[in-house]
Amino acid sequence: MSYPISLKGKVALIVGGSGGIGAATARSLAGSGARVAITHRAGADKVRAADGLLATFGGGGHAAFEADVSDTGTLLALRDAVTSRYGRLDVLVNTAGFTKPVPHADLDALDDELIDRMFAVNWRGQFATIRTFAPLLKASGDGLIVSVSSIAGFTGAGSSIAYCATKAGIDVMTKSLARALAPEIRVLGVSPGVVDTGFVPGRGADFNAKTSATTPLKRVATAEDVAAAILACATHLGFSTGTTFVIDGGRAL
């Protein structure tokens, strides 16, 4: 089977697609011909951000829906909405997540509430999303799931120990589900290092400059770098599954 660059005729859902890596991915897939649906959390500001992003795509057939990956009920409603509007799903991209910096040596600061919330959103939420949309993806006959992980999952260095653990969990889930869902669905991951977005609270230009200096390619990633890798999963890597691609400029070396 050949995998053309164009995604015309495909439907892609980017969960967490209204900002950062999700938004860049949505633009990339829409630019390659897919009809794109993005999700956003509740709130007027979130709706405005999602609508503003859709306006940049050009063409029709794109949509935004409210969902919270930590609430499976909203995911089931999202599945109904996607099915009603499109009748199919070919690509699912999991970009939803959050973090809160906690020094690794400060064990008391990583309290139970934060640990539970981190796993509910960053791991359980990704699994619940995949579980919800697997039937639609299987029906396409050539489904693709791409989950955004992090090099924190295998380096153990990241914004908190809990964050590292959730990303390690995503890497293992990618392997497990690649076996379980084959051959109808391919399951892949992308693993960025530092990305120039506002994802990690408190990290700005100074942190990025210091990181760039110690990274072999001498810069941090852009959201577009990660989006390009996700697009490649959909257009050029048709015989890959169960693999997580590292997008870090060599930082983990």
N, C-alpha and C positions, 0 to 999 in steps of 0.2 A: 504494500500500500504506500502510495506517495503522499507526502504532506506538503501541500502548496503553502506559499507564504500568506496568501489571502485567507481570511477567516470568514469570508462572505457566506451567509447562510447559517452560521453558527450563532448560538446564544451563550453568552458568558455572564456569570454572576460573580461580582467581586464583593465579598462580605467585608465590611469595613472600608468601603471604596470611596469615601467622601474626603479623604485627606491623606497626605504623605504618600507612602508606597502604594496604597490602594488607589488613590486618584491617578497617579502616574500610570499604573497598570490599566486602569479603566480607559484612559486616553489612548494608550498603546493598542489595546485590543480593539477599541472602536476604530482607530485609525487603520487597522488591518482588516476592517470589514465586518467585524462581529457586531451583533446587537448586544448592547451591554446593559445589565441591571446592576445598580450599586445599592448598598444598604447604608443607613445612617441611624444613629440613636435618636431618641426622642428629644425634642426641643426646637424652637423656632430657628435658632442659629444653625442647628444641624441641617434643617430643611433648606435654609437659604444656601448653605455651603454646597449641598448636594445639587440643588437646582442650578446654581452657578456653574458647577462642574459639567453638568449635562449640556448646558448651553455652549460649551466649548467644543463639543464633539462634532457638530455638524451632522446633517442627515437626520433621519427619524429612527424610531424603533427602540430608543433608549429609555430607561425608566429608573426611578429611585423609590426605595421602599424602606419603611422603618423596621428595624429588628434589633434585638439584643441577644448576642450569642449565649449569654448566661441564663436566658429564659427560653427553654425549648418551645414553649407555647408560641412565642413570637416567630420562631423558626418554622413551625408548622403553618402558621398564617402566611409567612413569606413563601413557602412552597406552594401554597394554594394560589397566591397572587402571581407567582412566576408561571405556574401551570396555566392559569386563566389567560394571562397576557400572551405567552409565547407558545405554550403547548409542548415545550421541550427544554432541555438544558444540555449543553455540550461541555462547558468549561466552568469549574468552580474554583475560585481563588480565595483562600482564607488569609486575610490580612488583619483581621480584628485582633486587638490585644492592647495591653497597657503595662506600664511598669512604674515602680517608685524606687528611687535609689536608696539602698540601705547598705552601709559598709559591711563587708562579709564577716568581719571580726565582732560586730555588734550583734550578738545572737539575740539579745533581749528585744532589740528594735524590730526584729522580724517576727512579729507576733502572729498568733493563730489567725486572727481576722484577715490580715494581709495575705498570709499564705493561702488561706481558703479562697479568697477573692482572686488571687493570681491564678490558681489552678482552675477555678470556675470559668474564668474568661479565657485564659491563654491556652489551656489544654482541653478541659471538658467542652468548652464552647466550640473548639475546632472539631472535636469528635462528633458532637451533637449535630453540627452543621452537615458534616459528611454523612452521618447516619440518616438525616432528614432528606438529603438530596440524592443519595445513592440510587434509588429506583429510577429517577428521571435520567441520571447520567448513564445508567445501564441501558435504558431504553434507547439512548442515542446510538448505541453500538460502538462508539468511539469516544467515550467520556474521558475527561481529564480533570484531576484534582491537583492543585498546587497550593501548598501551605507555606507561609512565610515563617521560617525558623530564625536562628541566629547562631553565629559561631560561639556564643555563650554556652550553647548546648553541648559542645565538645571541648571547649577550653576551660570551662568552669569560671571564667572571668566575665563578669557582666554587672548590671545595675544592682542585682541582689542574688543571693543563693537561690531563692525561690524562682526568680526569673530564669536563671540558668537551668533549673530542674524542669520547668515547663517546656523549655525549648528542646532539651534532651528528650523529653517525652514526645514531642512532635516528631523528632527524627525517628524514634522507634515506631511510632504510629504509622509513619509513612511507609516503613518497611513492612509492617504487619498488614496494613490495608492493601498494599500493592499485591501481596499474595492472595488476600481474601477476595479482592474485587476483580482480579484478572479473569478473563482477558478483556471484558467489556470496558473496564475503566483502568486507566493508567494513573498512578499516584506518585507525585514528585514533590520535592521541597526545594526551596532556595534559602540559603543561609548567609545573610549579610553580616558584615562587621559593623563598624560605625557608619551610620547614614545621616546625611545632612538634612534632617527634619527636626521637628519639635517633639519627637516621640519621648525622649528621656527628659523629664523636667530638670532644669538647672544646667543643662549642657548647651553651650553656645559656641561662638567663634573661637574662643581661647582653647576650649577642649578639642575642637576639630583641628586647630592648628597644631597642637601638641601631638595628636593622634597621627596626623598627616606626616609629621616628621619621622615617626617610627614605623611607618607603613612602607613596604617596598615600592609601591607605585606612587608614593608621596602625595596622596590625597585621600579623603574619605569618599565613600560612595555617595552618589546622588540617588534620589528616588527613581530617576529614569534608568540608572544602571540596573537596579533590581527589577524594574518593569521589563527591561530588555531581556533579562534572563527568563522571566515568566513567559514572555511572548515566544521565546525560543522553545520553551517546553511545548507550546501549542502548535508551533509551525515547523520546527526542525528536528525535534528529538522524539520522533514517533516510535522508536524502538527502545525507549528508556522508561523504566518504572522502578519504584522502590529506592530511588537515588535522591540525595540532597546535594544540590550544587552550591558550592561556596563562592560567594560574591563579595570578596573582602579586600581586594587589592594586595593580597599576600600578607595581611595583618596577622593571621594565625600561624605563619611560618616560624 
